[in-house]
Amino acid sequence: MIRGLTTALAGELPIIAAGGIASGERARAKIEAGAALVQIYSGLVYRGPQLVRECIDATSHQEP
């Protein structure tokens, strides 16, 4: 869905991914699919605040 919206919108609107994001890996997948932001409210309820660091680590692009 996110890839389809990314293509259809051609960058005209930011896409916010929501739902099913309970790990850094899932957040990274949503960003790689084209989401500008991820909403992790439910993930915070079940995983706690450590999920924030996990998502940051998983989505950070470090220069070599």
PQR file of N, CA, C, O and H, with PARSE charges and radii, in Angstrom:
ATOM      1  N   MET A   1       0.827  -1.183   0.000 -0.4000 1.5000
ATOM      2  CA  MET A   1       0.000   0.000   0.000 -0.0000 2.0000
ATOM      3  C   MET A   1       0.876   1.254   0.000  0.5500 1.7000
ATOM      4  O   MET A   1       0.637   2.185  -0.768 -0.5500 1.4000
ATOM      5  N   ILE A   2       1.888   1.270   0.862 -0.4000 1.5000
ATOM      6  CA  ILE A   2       2.741   2.452   0.957 -0.0000 2.0000
ATOM      7  C   ILE A   2       3.492   2.686  -0.354  0.5500 1.7000
ATOM      8  O   ILE A   2       3.576   3.818  -0.830 -0.5500 1.4000
ATOM      9  H   ILE A   2       2.082   0.513   1.486  0.4000 1.0000
ATOM     10  N   ARG A   3       4.035   1.622  -0.933 -0.4000 1.5000
ATOM     11  CA  ARG A   3       4.737   1.769  -2.226 -0.0000 2.0000
ATOM     12  C   ARG A   3       3.801   2.321  -3.299  0.5500 1.7000
ATOM     13  O   ARG A   3       4.188   3.186  -4.084 -0.5500 1.4000
ATOM     14  H   ARG A   3       3.967   0.703  -0.546  0.4000 1.0000
ATOM     15  N   GLY A   4       2.601   1.830  -3.329 -0.4000 1.5000
ATOM     16  CA  GLY A   4       1.625   2.301  -4.305 -0.0000 2.0000
ATOM     17  C   GLY A   4       1.304   3.769  -4.130  0.5500 1.7000
ATOM     18  O   GLY A   4       1.239   4.518  -5.104 -0.5500 1.4000
ATOM     19  H   GLY A   4       2.286   1.127  -2.691  0.4000 1.0000
ATOM     20  N   LEU A   5       1.104   4.180  -2.891 -0.4000 1.5000
ATOM     21  CA  LEU A   5       0.833   5.594  -2.608 -0.0000 2.0000
ATOM     22  C   LEU A   5       2.039   6.467  -2.941  0.5500 1.7000
ATOM     23  O   LEU A   5       1.894   7.564  -3.480 -0.5500 1.4000
ATOM     24  H   LEU A   5       1.157   3.572  -2.099  0.4000 1.0000
ATOM     25  N   THR A   6       3.230   5.968  -2.615 -0.4000 1.5000
ATOM     26  CA  THR A   6       4.444   6.723  -2.921 -0.0000 2.0000
ATOM     27  C   THR A   6       4.535   7.004  -4.413  0.5500 1.7000
ATOM     28  O   THR A   6       4.852   8.120  -4.822 -0.5500 1.4000
ATOM     29  H   THR A   6       3.348   5.076  -2.178  0.4000 1.0000
ATOM     30  N   THR A   7       4.257   5.997  -5.217 -0.4000 1.5000
ATOM     31  CA  THR A   7       4.297   6.150  -6.672 -0.0000 2.0000
ATOM     32  C   THR A   7       3.185   7.085  -7.148  0.5500 1.7000
ATOM     33  O   THR A   7       3.433   8.001  -7.932 -0.5500 1.4000
ATOM     34  H   THR A   7       3.999   5.090  -4.884  0.4000 1.0000
ATOM     35  N   ALA A   8       1.983   6.858  -6.680 -0.4000 1.5000
ATOM     36  CA  ALA A   8       0.831   7.643  -7.125 -0.0000 2.0000
ATOM     37  C   ALA A   8       0.942   9.118  -6.738  0.5500 1.7000
ATOM     38  O   ALA A   8       0.557   9.996  -7.510 -0.5500 1.4000
ATOM     39  H   ALA A   8       1.781   6.114  -6.043  0.4000 1.0000
ATOM     40  N   LEU A   9       1.461   9.384  -5.553 -0.4000 1.5000
ATOM     41  CA  LEU A   9       1.550  10.767  -5.072 -0.0000 2.0000
ATOM     42  C   LEU A   9       2.796  11.489  -5.561  0.5500 1.7000
ATOM     43  O   LEU A   9       2.855  12.718  -5.525 -0.5500 1.4000
ATOM     44  H   LEU A   9       1.773   8.670  -4.926  0.4000 1.0000
ATOM     45  N   ALA A  10       3.778  10.747  -6.013 -0.4000 1.5000
ATOM     46  CA  ALA A  10       5.013  11.326  -6.569 -0.0000 2.0000
ATOM     47  C   ALA A  10       5.607  12.412  -5.668  0.5500 1.7000
ATOM     48  O   ALA A  10       6.089  13.436  -6.153 -0.5500 1.4000
ATOM     49  H   ALA A  10       3.730   9.748  -6.043  0.4000 1.0000
ATOM     50  N   GLY A  11       5.566  12.179  -4.357 -0.4000 1.5000
ATOM     51  CA  GLY A  11       6.175  13.121  -3.428 -0.0000 2.0000
ATOM     52  C   GLY A  11       5.357  14.361  -3.127  0.5500 1.7000
ATOM     53  O   GLY A  11       5.841  15.252  -2.429 -0.5500 1.4000
ATOM     54  H   GLY A  11       5.173  11.348  -3.964  0.4000 1.0000
ATOM     55  N   GLU A  12       4.148  14.450  -3.624 -0.4000 1.5000
ATOM     56  CA  GLU A  12       3.312  15.637  -3.397 -0.0000 2.0000
ATOM     57  C   GLU A  12       2.823  15.743  -1.956  0.5500 1.7000
ATOM     58  O   GLU A  12       2.616  16.847  -1.452 -0.5500 1.4000
ATOM     59  H   GLU A  12       3.754  13.726  -4.191  0.4000 1.0000
ATOM     60  N   LEU A  13       2.637  14.602  -1.292 -0.4000 1.5000
ATOM     61  CA  LEU A  13       2.195  14.570   0.106 -0.0000 2.0000
ATOM     62  C   LEU A  13       3.036  13.566   0.872  0.5500 1.7000
ATOM     63  O   LEU A  13       3.385  12.511   0.342 -0.5500 1.4000
ATOM     64  H   LEU A  13       2.805  13.705  -1.702  0.4000 1.0000
ATOM     65  N   PRO A  14       3.365  13.890   2.125 -0.5600 1.5000
ATOM     66  CA  PRO A  14       4.091  12.901   2.927  0.2800 2.0000
ATOM     67  C   PRO A  14       3.154  11.764   3.340  0.5500 1.7000
ATOM     68  O   PRO A  14       1.962  11.976   3.565 -0.5500 1.4000
ATOM     69  N   ILE A  15       3.705  10.578   3.434 -0.4000 1.5000
ATOM     70  CA  ILE A  15       2.936   9.401   3.844 -0.0000 2.0000
ATOM     71  C   ILE A  15       3.336   9.060   5.272  0.5500 1.7000
ATOM     72  O   ILE A  15       4.522   8.985   5.592 -0.5500 1.4000
ATOM     73  H   ILE A  15       4.673  10.407   3.252  0.4000 1.0000
ATOM     74  N   ILE A  16       2.340   8.854   6.126 -0.4000 1.5000
ATOM     75  CA  ILE A  16       2.574   8.462   7.508 -0.0000 2.0000
ATOM     76  C   ILE A  16       2.090   7.024   7.670  0.5500 1.7000
ATOM     77  O   ILE A  16       0.900   6.744   7.523 -0.5500 1.4000
ATOM     78  H   ILE A  16       1.377   8.914   5.866  0.4000 1.0000
ATOM     79  N   ALA A  17       3.010   6.119   7.970 -0.4000 1.5000
ATOM     80  CA  ALA A  17       2.666   4.714   8.171 -0.0000 2.0000
ATOM     81  C   ALA A  17       2.175   4.509   9.595  0.5500 1.7000
ATOM     82  O   ALA A  17       2.787   4.993  10.547 -0.5500 1.4000
ATOM     83  H   ALA A  17       3.976   6.346   8.089  0.4000 1.0000
ATOM     84  N   ALA A  18       1.082   3.798   9.737 -0.4000 1.5000
ATOM     85  CA  ALA A  18       0.524   3.531  11.062 -0.0000 2.0000
ATOM     86  C   ALA A  18       0.005   2.100  11.111  0.5500 1.7000
ATOM     87  O   ALA A  18      -0.502   1.572  10.122 -0.5500 1.4000
ATOM     88  H   ALA A  18       0.585   3.404   8.965  0.4000 1.0000
ATOM     89  N   GLY A  19       0.139   1.495  12.266 -0.4000 1.5000
ATOM     90  CA  GLY A  19      -0.382   0.151  12.467 -0.0000 2.0000
ATOM     91  C   GLY A  19       0.644  -0.931  12.202  0.5500 1.7000
ATOM     92  O   GLY A  19       1.301  -0.938  11.161 -0.5500 1.4000
ATOM     93  H   GLY A  19       0.551   1.924  13.070  0.4000 1.0000
ATOM     94  N   GLY A  20       0.773  -1.830  13.135 -0.4000 1.5000
ATOM     95  CA  GLY A  20       1.654  -2.972  12.952 -0.0000 2.0000
ATOM     96  C   GLY A  20       3.134  -2.668  13.102  0.5500 1.7000
ATOM     97  O   GLY A  20       3.972  -3.467  12.683 -0.5500 1.4000
ATOM     98  H   GLY A  20       0.239  -1.824  13.980  0.4000 1.0000
ATOM     99  N   ILE A  21       3.467  -1.545  13.685 -0.4000 1.5000
ATOM    100  CA  ILE A  21       4.877  -1.180  13.836 -0.0000 2.0000
ATOM    101  C   ILE A  21       5.270  -1.399  15.292  0.5500 1.7000
ATOM    102  O   ILE A  21       5.094  -0.526  16.142 -0.5500 1.4000
ATOM    103  H   ILE A  21       2.786  -0.897  14.025  0.4000 1.0000
ATOM    104  N   ALA A  22       5.804  -2.583  15.552 -0.4000 1.5000
ATOM    105  CA  ALA A  22       6.188  -2.940  16.919 -0.0000 2.0000
ATOM    106  C   ALA A  22       7.644  -3.368  16.992  0.5500 1.7000
ATOM    107  O   ALA A  22       8.065  -4.009  17.954 -0.5500 1.4000
ATOM    108  H   ALA A  22       5.947  -3.291  14.861  0.4000 1.0000
ATOM    109  N   SER A  23       8.419  -3.004  15.952 -0.4000 1.5000
ATOM    110  CA  SER A  23       9.843  -3.326  15.965 -0.0000 2.0000
ATOM    111  C   SER A  23      10.580  -2.341  15.055  0.5500 1.7000
ATOM    112  O   SER A  23       9.987  -1.709  14.181 -0.5500 1.4000
ATOM    113  H   SER A  23       8.077  -2.483  15.170  0.4000 1.0000
ATOM    114  N   GLY A  24      11.864  -2.234  15.282 -0.4000 1.5000
ATOM    115  CA  GLY A  24      12.683  -1.394  14.428 -0.0000 2.0000
ATOM    116  C   GLY A  24      12.674  -1.886  12.992  0.5500 1.7000
ATOM    117  O   GLY A  24      12.688  -1.087  12.055 -0.5500 1.4000
ATOM    118  H   GLY A  24      12.346  -2.748  15.992  0.4000 1.0000
ATOM    119  N   GLU A  25      12.651  -3.197  12.819 -0.4000 1.5000
ATOM    120  CA  GLU A  25      12.635  -3.786  11.477 -0.0000 2.0000
ATOM    121  C   GLU A  25      11.383  -3.371  10.703  0.5500 1.7000
ATOM    122  O   GLU A  25      11.453  -3.049   9.517 -0.5500 1.4000
ATOM    123  H   GLU A  25      12.639  -3.846  13.580  0.4000 1.0000
ATOM    124  N   ARG A  26      10.247  -3.382  11.384 -0.4000 1.5000
ATOM    125  CA  ARG A  26       8.990  -2.974  10.735 -0.0000 2.0000
ATOM    126  C   ARG A  26       9.019  -1.488  10.382  0.5500 1.7000
ATOM    127  O   ARG A  26       8.558  -1.092   9.311 -0.5500 1.4000
ATOM    128  H   ARG A  26      10.190  -3.643  12.347  0.4000 1.0000
ATOM    129  N   ALA A  27       9.560  -0.668  11.282 -0.4000 1.5000
ATOM    130  CA  ALA A  27       9.673   0.769  11.003 -0.0000 2.0000
ATOM    131  C   ALA A  27      10.559   0.997   9.780  0.5500 1.7000
ATOM    132  O   ALA A  27      10.218   1.789   8.902 -0.5500 1.4000
ATOM    133  H   ALA A  27       9.935  -0.989  12.151  0.4000 1.0000
ATOM    134  N   ARG A  28      11.691   0.305   9.726 -0.4000 1.5000
ATOM    135  CA  ARG A  28      12.600   0.443   8.589 -0.0000 2.0000
ATOM    136  C   ARG A  28      11.905   0.044   7.292  0.5500 1.7000
ATOM    137  O   ARG A  28      12.057   0.724   6.277 -0.5500 1.4000
ATOM    138  H   ARG A  28      11.967  -0.338  10.439  0.4000 1.0000
ATOM    139  N   ALA A  29      11.152  -1.039   7.313 -0.4000 1.5000
ATOM    140  CA  ALA A  29      10.446  -1.494   6.116 -0.0000 2.0000
ATOM    141  C   ALA A  29       9.457  -0.437   5.622  0.5500 1.7000
ATOM    142  O   ALA A  29       9.339  -0.212   4.417 -0.5500 1.4000
ATOM    143  H   ALA A  29      11.029  -1.592   8.138  0.4000 1.0000
ATOM    144  N   LYS A  30       8.757   0.203   6.536 -0.4000 1.5000
ATOM    145  CA  LYS A  30       7.791   1.242   6.153 -0.0000 2.0000
ATOM    146  C   LYS A  30       8.505   2.454   5.548  0.5500 1.7000
ATOM    147  O   LYS A  30       8.039   3.017   4.556 -0.5500 1.4000
ATOM    148  H   LYS A  30       8.853   0.021   7.515  0.4000 1.0000
ATOM    149  N   ILE A  31       9.625   2.854   6.137 -0.4000 1.5000
ATOM    150  CA  ILE A  31      10.407   3.975   5.613 -0.0000 2.0000
ATOM    151  C   ILE A  31      10.956   3.628   4.230  0.5500 1.7000
ATOM    152  O   ILE A  31      10.893   4.444   3.310 -0.5500 1.4000
ATOM    153  H   ILE A  31      10.003   2.397   6.942  0.4000 1.0000
ATOM    154  N   GLU A  32      11.491   2.425   4.088 -0.4000 1.5000
ATOM    155  CA  GLU A  32      12.034   1.997   2.795 -0.0000 2.0000
ATOM    156  C   GLU A  32      10.950   1.910   1.721  0.5500 1.7000
ATOM    157  O   GLU A  32      11.235   2.073   0.534 -0.5500 1.4000
ATOM    158  H   GLU A  32      11.542   1.763   4.835  0.4000 1.0000
ATOM    159  N   ALA A  33       9.717   1.654   2.132 -0.4000 1.5000
ATOM    160  CA  ALA A  33       8.608   1.593   1.184 -0.0000 2.0000
ATOM    161  C   ALA A  33       8.154   2.981   0.746  0.5500 1.7000
ATOM    162  O   ALA A  33       7.410   3.115  -0.225 -0.5500 1.4000
ATOM    163  H   ALA A  33       9.486   1.522   3.096  0.4000 1.0000
ATOM    164  N   GLY A  34       8.603   4.021   1.466 -0.4000 1.5000
ATOM    165  CA  GLY A  34       8.261   5.378   1.059 -0.0000 2.0000
ATOM    166  C   GLY A  34       7.618   6.250   2.113  0.5500 1.7000
ATOM    167  O   GLY A  34       7.345   7.421   1.849 -0.5500 1.4000
ATOM    168  H   GLY A  34       9.208   3.912   2.255  0.4000 1.0000
ATOM    169  N   ALA A  35       7.367   5.723   3.295 -0.4000 1.5000
ATOM    170  CA  ALA A  35       6.761   6.547   4.349 -0.0000 2.0000
ATOM    171  C   ALA A  35       7.749   7.611   4.824  0.5500 1.7000
ATOM    172  O   ALA A  35       8.946   7.354   4.954 -0.5500 1.4000
ATOM    173  H   ALA A  35       7.588   4.772   3.509  0.4000 1.0000
ATOM    174  N   ALA A  36       7.227   8.800   5.077 -0.4000 1.5000
ATOM    175  CA  ALA A  36       8.047   9.886   5.607 -0.0000 2.0000
ATOM    176  C   ALA A  36       8.139   9.794   7.132  0.5500 1.7000
ATOM    177  O   ALA A  36       9.134  10.203   7.729 -0.5500 1.4000
ATOM    178  H   ALA A  36       6.255   9.009   4.970  0.4000 1.0000
ATOM    179  N   LEU A  37       7.094   9.256   7.747 -0.4000 1.5000
ATOM    180  CA  LEU A  37       7.011   9.118   9.200 -0.0000 2.0000
ATOM    181  C   LEU A  37       6.358   7.784   9.545  0.5500 1.7000
ATOM    182  O   LEU A  37       5.638   7.204   8.732 -0.5500 1.4000
ATOM    183  H   LEU A  37       6.285   8.924   7.261  0.4000 1.0000
ATOM    184  N   VAL A  38       6.616   7.304  10.762 -0.4000 1.5000
ATOM    185  CA  VAL A  38       5.913   6.126  11.263 -0.0000 2.0000
ATOM    186  C   VAL A  38       5.260   6.476  12.592  0.5500 1.7000
ATOM    187  O   VAL A  38       5.831   7.208  13.400 -0.5500 1.4000
ATOM    188  H   VAL A  38       7.201   7.775  11.423  0.4000 1.0000
ATOM    189  N   GLN A  39       4.074   5.955  12.810 -0.4000 1.5000
ATOM    190  CA  GLN A  39       3.336   6.177  14.047 -0.0000 2.0000
ATOM    191  C   GLN A  39       3.408   4.887  14.844  0.5500 1.7000
ATOM    192  O   GLN A  39       2.971   3.839  14.369 -0.5500 1.4000
ATOM    193  H   GLN A  39       3.610   5.360  12.153  0.4000 1.0000
ATOM    194  N   ILE A  40       3.956   4.952  16.053 -0.4000 1.5000
ATOM    195  CA  ILE A  40       4.192   3.731  16.827 -0.0000 2.0000
ATOM    196  C   ILE A  40       3.415   3.697  18.134  0.5500 1.7000
ATOM    197  O   ILE A  40       3.849   3.069  19.100 -0.5500 1.4000
ATOM    198  H   ILE A  40       4.311   5.803  16.439  0.4000 1.0000
ATOM    199  N   TYR A  41       2.281   4.362  18.170 -0.4000 1.5000
ATOM    200  CA  TYR A  41       1.527   4.444  19.411 -0.0000 2.0000
ATOM    201  C   TYR A  41       1.226   3.071  20.015  0.5500 1.7000
ATOM    202  O   TYR A  41       1.539   2.825  21.180 -0.5500 1.4000
ATOM    203  H   TYR A  41       1.929   4.872  17.385  0.4000 1.0000
ATOM    204  N   SER A  42       0.628   2.188  19.238 -0.4000 1.5000
ATOM    205  CA  SER A  42       0.290   0.851  19.764 -0.0000 2.0000
ATOM    206  C   SER A  42       1.545   0.085  20.149  0.5500 1.7000
ATOM    207  O   SER A  42       1.559  -0.621  21.158 -0.5500 1.4000
ATOM    208  H   SER A  42       0.374   2.388  18.291  0.4000 1.0000
ATOM    209  N   GLY A  43       2.597   0.220  19.356 -0.4000 1.5000
ATOM    210  CA  GLY A  43       3.867  -0.427  19.674 -0.0000 2.0000
ATOM    211  C   GLY A  43       4.405   0.027  21.019  0.5500 1.7000
ATOM    212  O   GLY A  43       4.981  -0.766  21.763 -0.5500 1.4000
ATOM    213  H   GLY A  43       2.586   0.793  18.537  0.4000 1.0000
ATOM    214  N   LEU A  44       4.218   1.305  21.330 -0.4000 1.5000
ATOM    215  CA  LEU A  44       4.664   1.817  22.631 -0.0000 2.0000
ATOM    216  C   LEU A  44       3.889   1.174  23.774  0.5500 1.7000
ATOM    217  O   LEU A  44       4.451   0.887  24.832 -0.5500 1.4000
ATOM    218  H   LEU A  44       3.750   1.949  20.725  0.4000 1.0000
ATOM    219  N   VAL A  45       2.608   0.953  23.558 -0.4000 1.5000
ATOM    220  CA  VAL A  45       1.782   0.333  24.596 -0.0000 2.0000
ATOM    221  C   VAL A  45       2.301  -1.066  24.921  0.5500 1.7000
ATOM    222  O   VAL A  45       2.401  -1.448  26.088 -0.5500 1.4000
ATOM    223  H   VAL A  45       2.152   1.186  22.699  0.4000 1.0000
ATOM    224  N   TYR A  46       2.629  -1.822  23.876 -0.4000 1.5000
ATOM    225  CA  TYR A  46       3.039  -3.215  24.082 -0.0000 2.0000
ATOM    226  C   TYR A  46       4.528  -3.397  24.345  0.5500 1.7000
ATOM    227  O   TYR A  46       4.917  -4.325  25.055 -0.5500 1.4000
ATOM    228  H   TYR A  46       2.548  -1.512  22.929  0.4000 1.0000
ATOM    229  N   ARG A  47       5.366  -2.532  23.787 -0.4000 1.5000
ATOM    230  CA  ARG A  47       6.817  -2.712  23.888 -0.0000 2.0000
ATOM    231  C   ARG A  47       7.489  -1.721  24.827  0.5500 1.7000
ATOM    232  O   ARG A  47       8.585  -1.986  25.321 -0.5500 1.4000
ATOM    233  H   ARG A  47       5.050  -1.778  23.210  0.4000 1.0000
ATOM    234  N   GLY A  48       6.854  -0.593  25.080 -0.4000 1.5000
ATOM    235  CA  GLY A  48       7.435   0.409  25.953 -0.0000 2.0000
ATOM    236  C   GLY A  48       8.380   1.347  25.213  0.5500 1.7000
ATOM    237  O   GLY A  48       8.583   1.219  24.005 -0.5500 1.4000
ATOM    238  H   GLY A  48       5.963  -0.378  24.679  0.4000 1.0000
ATOM    239  N   PRO A  49       8.954   2.292  25.954 -0.5600 1.5000
ATOM    240  CA  PRO A  49       9.763   3.333  25.327  0.2800 2.0000
ATOM    241  C   PRO A  49      11.042   2.848  24.654  0.5500 1.7000
ATOM    242  O   PRO A  49      11.613   3.583  23.848 -0.5500 1.4000
ATOM    243  N   GLN A  50      11.505   1.656  24.949 -0.4000 1.5000
ATOM    244  CA  GLN A  50      12.704   1.151  24.270 -0.0000 2.0000
ATOM    245  C   GLN A  50      12.457   0.978  22.769  0.5500 1.7000
ATOM    246  O   GLN A  50      13.407   0.920  21.988 -0.5500 1.4000
ATOM    247  H   GLN A  50      11.040   1.059  25.603  0.4000 1.0000
ATOM    248  N   LEU A  51      11.204   0.895  22.368 -0.4000 1.5000
ATOM    249  CA  LEU A  51      10.871   0.788  20.953 -0.0000 2.0000
ATOM    250  C   LEU A  51      11.339   2.022  20.182  0.5500 1.7000
ATOM    251  O   LEU A  51      11.727   1.913  19.018 -0.5500 1.4000
ATOM    252  H   LEU A  51      10.432   0.942  23.002  0.4000 1.0000
ATOM    253  N   VAL A  52      11.306   3.175  20.809 -0.4000 1.5000
ATOM    254  CA  VAL A  52      11.740   4.401  20.135 -0.0000 2.0000
ATOM    255  C   VAL A  52      13.201   4.276  19.725  0.5500 1.7000
ATOM    256  O   VAL A  52      13.539   4.545  18.572 -0.5500 1.4000
ATOM    257  H   VAL A  52      10.991   3.263  21.754  0.4000 1.0000
ATOM    258  N   ARG A  53      14.068   3.874  20.643 -0.4000 1.5000
ATOM    259  CA  ARG A  53      15.497   3.720  20.336 -0.0000 2.0000
ATOM    260  C   ARG A  53      15.700   2.654  19.264  0.5500 1.7000
ATOM    261  O   ARG A  53      16.519   2.826  18.362 -0.5500 1.4000
ATOM    262  H   ARG A  53      13.793   3.656  21.579  0.4000 1.0000
ATOM    263  N   GLU A  54      14.959   1.557  19.362 -0.4000 1.5000
ATOM    264  CA  GLU A  54      15.083   0.478  18.377 -0.0000 2.0000
ATOM    265  C   GLU A  54      14.732   0.980  16.973  0.5500 1.7000
ATOM    266  O   GLU A  54      15.409   0.645  16.001 -0.5500 1.4000
ATOM    267  H   GLU A  54      14.294   1.417  20.095  0.4000 1.0000
ATOM    268  N   CYS A  55      13.681   1.778  16.875 -0.4000 1.5000
ATOM    269  CA  CYS A  55      13.280   2.320  15.576 -0.0000 2.0000
ATOM    270  C   CYS A  55      14.315   3.314  15.048  0.5500 1.7000
ATOM    271  O   CYS A  55      14.627   3.312  13.857 -0.5500 1.4000
ATOM    272  H   CYS A  55      13.131   2.051  17.664  0.4000 1.0000
ATOM    273  N   ILE A  56      14.837   4.147  15.914 -0.4000 1.5000
ATOM    274  CA  ILE A  56      15.876   5.098  15.496 -0.0000 2.0000
ATOM    275  C   ILE A  56      17.095   4.355  14.995  0.5500 1.7000
ATOM    276  O   ILE A  56      17.632   4.674  13.935 -0.5500 1.4000
ATOM    277  H   ILE A  56      14.583   4.149  16.882  0.4000 1.0000
ATOM    278  N   ASP A  57      17.532   3.370  15.750 -0.4000 1.5000
ATOM    279  CA  ASP A  57      18.712   2.591  15.342 -0.0000 2.0000
ATOM    280  C   ASP A  57      18.479   1.877  14.016  0.5500 1.7000
ATOM    281  O   ASP A  57      19.374   1.829  13.173 -0.5500 1.4000
ATOM    282  H   ASP A  57      17.096   3.110  16.612  0.4000 1.0000
ATOM    283  N   ALA A  58      17.301   1.330  13.829 -0.4000 1.5000
ATOM    284  CA  ALA A  58      17.010   0.564  12.620 -0.0000 2.0000
ATOM    285  C   ALA A  58      16.872   1.441  11.382  0.5500 1.7000
ATOM    286  O   ALA A  58      17.121   0.983  10.267 -0.5500 1.4000
ATOM    287  H   ALA A  58      16.573   1.369  14.514  0.4000 1.0000
ATOM    288  N   THR A  59      16.475   2.699  11.568 -0.4000 1.5000
ATOM    289  CA  THR A  59      16.239   3.567  10.419 -0.0000 2.0000
ATOM    290  C   THR A  59      17.338   4.589  10.187  0.5500 1.7000
ATOM    291  O   THR A  59      17.289   5.335   9.209 -0.5500 1.4000
ATOM    292  H   THR A  59      16.273   3.071  12.474  0.4000 1.0000
ATOM    293  N   SER A  60      18.320   4.634  11.063 -0.4000 1.5000
ATOM    294  CA  SER A  60      19.424   5.585  10.888 -0.0000 2.0000
ATOM    295  C   SER A  60      20.350   5.105   9.791  0.5500 1.7000
ATOM    296  O   SER A  60      20.720   3.932   9.732 -0.5500 1.4000
ATOM    297  H   SER A  60      18.359   4.028  11.857  0.4000 1.0000
ATOM    298  N   HIS A  61      20.710   6.018   8.941 -0.4000 1.5000
ATOM    299  CA  HIS A  61      21.659   5.700   7.869 -0.0000 2.0000
ATOM    300  C   HIS A  61      22.989   6.307   8.250  0.5500 1.7000
ATOM    301  O   HIS A  61      23.136   7.527   8.316 -0.5500 1.4000
ATOM    302  H   HIS A  61      20.410   6.970   8.989  0.4000 1.0000
ATOM    303  N   GLN A  62      23.950   5.450   8.500 -0.4000 1.5000
ATOM    304  CA  GLN A  62      25.271   5.923   8.906 -0.0000 2.0000
ATOM    305  C   GLN A  62      26.199   5.935   7.707  0.5500 1.7000
ATOM    306  O   GLN A  62      26.244   4.989   6.920 -0.5500 1.4000
ATOM    307  H   GLN A  62      23.830   4.459   8.446  0.4000 1.0000
ATOM    308  N   GLU A  63      26.936   7.024   7.587 -0.4000 1.5000
ATOM    309  CA  GLU A  63      27.917   7.139   6.503 -0.0000 2.0000
ATOM    310  C   GLU A  63      29.120   6.265   6.826  0.5500 1.7000
ATOM    311  O   GLU A  63      29.525   6.174   7.985 -0.5500 1.4000
ATOM    312  H   GLU A  63      26.899   7.792   8.226  0.4000 1.0000
ATOM    313  N   PRO A  64      29.704   5.613   5.801 -0.5600 1.5000
ATOM    314  CA  PRO A  64      30.891   4.756   6.046  0.2800 2.0000
ATOM    315  C   PRO A  64      32.098   5.577   6.431  0.5500 1.7000
ATOM    316  O   PRO A  64      33.171   5.023   6.670 -0.5500 1.4000
TER
END
